[in-house]
Amino acid sequence: MEQTKLPDRLREILAEAQAPQRGFGWNPESWRVALAYCPDVLDQLNELPKKINRDEVCRIVTSNLKRGAVLPAFVTAMIWGYGTAGYGPARVRWVLTGVRGKVATGVPVHPDVEARLKDAVQIVRAEGAIEGFRHMNNAGHIKYLGPAFFTKWLYFASAASGPDDARAAPILDKQVKDWLTNEARVRLNIYKTDDYGRYVALLKDWGSHTSKVRTPAQVEKAIFHLATGR
């Protein structure tokens, strides 16, 4: 994409020492009720702290993926992704079952979902952020899991060395998209792979024009903070 000026407020944040994201509370009981049919996920929910942040979720997801526990890793990423939104547990149940609405309660995990999540991990780690996005947006698509949340999965799955990993696939959701539109006059369609590629290139460019070189994940994290306060 054409070079776009790094917004001043974003430049200021990127010049500061990179502090861990402030933690926020989540509702364990609503997640336990929604995912009561997933014993391994329930075990993970019982171990999560009352407050979570990006750093902690990176550690938990990476640890789970090392032992092949894909669903606990995915649900942990989604708890962070939905934040305090009360509809998060139900939406994740839709994703896992492929069934929308209250009828999804008690329905087992669809057999393709875990395999597709695992495939996405392998692709984003081996081929990079854009190919990971392309896969989940096309052949590896999971019903009810759109780019705003599958980029959160790709991010945590690829941030193997921590939240600022240079290889991590940056998140692109509505909050980030709207901030880019309003503050940098950059317009992206989050459903298009080419636009995600433009986005990754922009973050790399901005990260190289700061007082200290920042990774795309660090630039995205700063934008996410400006957009959401988290």
C-alpha positions as CSV (number, residue, x, y, z in Angstrom):
1,M,0.0,0.0,0.0
2,E,1.1,3.6,-0.4
3,Q,3.1,4.9,2.5
4,T,0.8,6.4,5.1
5,K,2.0,8.8,7.8
6,L,2.4,7.3,11.3
7,P,-0.2,9.1,13.5
8,D,1.5,11.2,16.2
9,R,-0.3,9.6,19.1
10,L,0.6,6.1,17.9
11,R,4.2,7.2,17.5
12,E,4.3,8.4,21.1
13,I,3.0,5.2,22.5
14,L,5.4,3.1,20.4
15,A,8.3,5.2,21.7
16,E,7.4,4.4,25.3
17,A,8.6,1.3,27.2
18,Q,6.4,-1.6,26.2
19,A,4.4,-2.5,29.3
20,P,2.1,-5.5,29.7
21,Q,-1.5,-5.0,28.9
22,R,-3.7,-4.2,31.9
23,G,-5.7,-7.2,33.0
24,F,-9.5,-7.4,32.9
25,G,-12.0,-9.7,34.6
26,W,-14.1,-12.3,32.9
27,N,-17.1,-14.3,33.9
28,P,-16.0,-17.9,34.5
29,E,-19.5,-19.3,35.3
30,S,-21.0,-18.2,32.0
31,W,-18.2,-19.9,30.1
32,R,-18.5,-23.0,32.2
33,V,-22.2,-23.2,31.4
34,A,-21.7,-22.6,27.7
35,L,-18.9,-25.2,27.3
36,A,-20.0,-27.8,29.9
37,Y,-19.7,-30.6,27.3
38,C,-15.9,-30.0,26.8
39,P,-14.1,-31.5,29.9
40,D,-10.6,-30.5,28.7
41,V,-11.8,-26.9,28.2
42,L,-13.5,-26.9,31.6
43,D,-10.2,-27.9,33.2
44,Q,-8.5,-24.9,31.5
45,L,-11.2,-22.6,32.6
46,N,-10.7,-23.7,36.2
47,E,-7.0,-22.8,36.0
48,L,-7.4,-19.3,34.4
49,P,-6.8,-16.4,36.8
50,K,-9.7,-14.1,37.6
51,K,-8.0,-11.3,35.5
52,I,-6.3,-12.0,32.2
53,N,-4.2,-9.9,29.8
54,R,-2.6,-10.4,26.5
55,D,0.7,-11.6,28.0
56,E,-0.9,-14.2,30.2
57,V,-3.1,-15.5,27.3
58,C,0.0,-15.8,25.1
59,R,1.7,-18.0,27.7
60,I,-1.3,-20.2,28.2
61,V,-2.1,-20.7,24.5
62,T,1.5,-21.5,23.7
63,S,1.7,-24.0,26.6
64,N,-1.5,-25.7,25.5
65,L,-0.4,-25.9,21.9
66,K,2.9,-27.5,22.9
67,R,0.9,-30.4,24.4
68,G,-1.6,-30.6,21.6
69,A,-4.5,-29.1,23.6
70,V,-6.0,-27.1,20.7
71,L,-9.5,-26.5,22.1
72,P,-8.4,-25.2,25.5
73,A,-5.9,-22.9,23.7
74,F,-8.6,-21.6,21.3
75,V,-11.2,-21.0,24.1
76,T,-8.6,-19.1,26.1
77,A,-7.9,-16.9,23.1
78,M,-11.6,-16.2,22.6
79,I,-12.1,-15.3,26.3
80,W,-9.6,-12.6,25.8
81,G,-11.0,-11.7,22.4
82,Y,-14.6,-11.2,23.7
83,G,-13.4,-9.4,26.8
84,T,-16.4,-8.6,29.0
85,A,-19.0,-9.0,26.3
86,G,-21.7,-11.3,27.7
87,Y,-22.5,-13.0,24.4
88,G,-18.9,-14.4,24.0
89,P,-19.6,-17.8,25.5
90,A,-22.6,-18.4,23.3
91,R,-20.7,-17.3,20.1
92,V,-17.8,-19.6,20.9
93,R,-20.3,-22.5,21.4
94,W,-21.6,-21.7,17.9
95,V,-18.1,-21.9,16.5
96,L,-17.3,-25.2,18.2
97,T,-20.5,-26.9,17.3
98,G,-21.4,-25.3,14.0
99,V,-24.9,-24.8,15.4
100,R,-26.3,-21.3,16.0
101,G,-28.6,-20.3,18.8
102,K,-29.8,-21.9,22.0
103,V,-30.1,-25.3,20.3
104,A,-26.3,-25.4,20.3
105,T,-26.4,-26.1,24.0
106,G,-25.2,-29.6,24.7
107,V,-24.3,-30.3,21.1
108,P,-20.8,-31.9,20.8
109,V,-17.9,-30.2,19.1
110,H,-18.0,-30.5,15.4
111,P,-15.4,-33.1,14.3
112,D,-13.8,-30.7,11.7
113,V,-13.3,-27.7,14.1
114,E,-10.3,-28.9,16.1
115,A,-8.6,-30.2,13.0
116,R,-9.1,-26.8,11.2
117,L,-7.9,-24.8,14.2
118,K,-4.8,-27.1,14.3
119,D,-4.2,-26.7,10.6
120,A,-4.3,-22.9,10.9
121,V,-1.6,-23.0,13.6
122,Q,0.7,-25.0,11.4
123,I,0.1,-22.7,8.4
124,V,0.5,-19.4,10.2
125,R,3.7,-20.6,11.9
126,A,5.2,-22.1,8.7
127,E,4.0,-19.7,6.1
128,G,3.3,-16.4,7.9
129,A,0.4,-14.2,8.8
130,I,-1.0,-13.5,5.3
131,E,-1.1,-17.2,4.4
132,G,-2.6,-18.0,7.7
133,F,-5.3,-15.5,7.0
134,R,-5.8,-16.7,3.5
135,H,-6.3,-20.3,4.7
136,M,-8.8,-19.4,7.5
137,N,-10.7,-17.1,5.1
138,N,-11.0,-19.8,2.4
139,A,-10.2,-23.5,2.6
140,G,-9.8,-23.6,6.3
141,H,-12.9,-21.5,7.1
142,I,-14.8,-22.4,10.3
143,K,-18.5,-21.6,10.4
144,Y,-19.3,-18.6,12.6
145,L,-15.6,-17.7,13.0
146,G,-15.0,-14.5,11.0
147,P,-11.8,-12.5,10.5
148,A,-12.2,-10.3,13.6
149,F,-11.8,-13.4,15.8
150,F,-9.8,-15.8,13.6
151,T,-7.1,-13.2,13.5
152,K,-7.1,-13.3,17.3
153,W,-6.6,-17.1,17.0
154,L,-3.8,-16.6,14.4
155,Y,-2.1,-14.0,16.6
156,F,-2.0,-16.1,19.8
157,A,-1.1,-19.2,17.8
158,S,1.9,-17.5,16.2
159,A,3.1,-15.4,19.1
160,A,5.2,-18.4,20.3
161,S,8.0,-16.3,22.0
162,G,5.6,-13.8,23.6
163,P,3.1,-11.0,22.7
164,D,5.7,-9.0,20.8
165,D,6.9,-11.8,18.6
166,A,8.0,-10.5,15.2
167,R,6.4,-13.5,13.5
168,A,3.0,-13.0,15.2
169,A,0.0,-12.4,13.0
170,P,-1.5,-9.1,14.0
171,I,-5.1,-8.9,14.9
172,L,-7.5,-7.0,12.6
173,D,-10.9,-6.5,14.1
174,K,-13.6,-3.8,13.9
175,Q,-12.0,-1.7,16.6
176,V,-8.6,-1.7,14.9
177,K,-10.2,-1.1,11.4
178,D,-12.3,1.8,12.7
179,W,-9.3,3.4,14.4
180,L,-7.3,3.2,11.2
181,T,-10.1,4.7,9.2
182,N,-10.7,7.6,11.6
183,E,-7.1,8.4,12.7
184,A,-5.0,7.4,9.6
185,R,-7.5,7.5,6.8
186,V,-6.7,3.9,6.0
187,R,-9.7,1.9,4.8
188,L,-9.6,-1.9,5.0
189,N,-12.1,-4.6,4.4
190,I,-11.4,-7.1,7.1
191,Y,-12.9,-9.9,5.0
192,K,-10.4,-9.6,2.2
193,T,-7.0,-11.3,2.3
194,D,-5.4,-8.6,0.1
195,D,-6.5,-6.0,2.5
196,Y,-5.0,-8.0,5.4
197,G,-1.8,-8.1,3.4
198,R,-1.9,-4.3,3.1
199,Y,-2.5,-4.0,6.8
200,V,0.5,-6.2,7.7
201,A,2.7,-4.1,5.3
202,L,1.5,-0.9,6.9
203,L,2.3,-2.1,10.5
204,K,5.8,-3.2,9.3
205,D,6.3,0.2,7.8
206,W,5.1,2.1,10.9
207,G,7.2,-0.1,13.2
208,S,10.3,0.8,11.2
209,H,9.7,4.5,11.5
210,T,9.7,4.8,15.3
211,S,12.6,5.7,17.7
212,K,12.9,2.0,18.5
213,V,11.9,-0.5,15.8
214,R,8.7,-2.2,16.7
215,T,7.2,-5.5,15.5
216,P,3.8,-5.6,13.7
217,A,2.4,-7.1,16.8
218,Q,3.6,-4.2,18.9
219,V,2.1,-1.7,16.5
220,E,-1.2,-3.5,16.5
221,K,-1.2,-3.8,20.3
222,A,-0.8,0.0,20.5
223,I,-3.6,0.6,18.1
224,F,-5.8,-1.9,19.9
225,H,-5.1,0.0,23.1
226,L,-5.9,3.4,21.6
227,A,-9.1,1.9,20.1
228,T,-10.4,0.0,23.1
229,G,-8.5,1.2,26.2
230,R,-7.3,-2.4,26.7
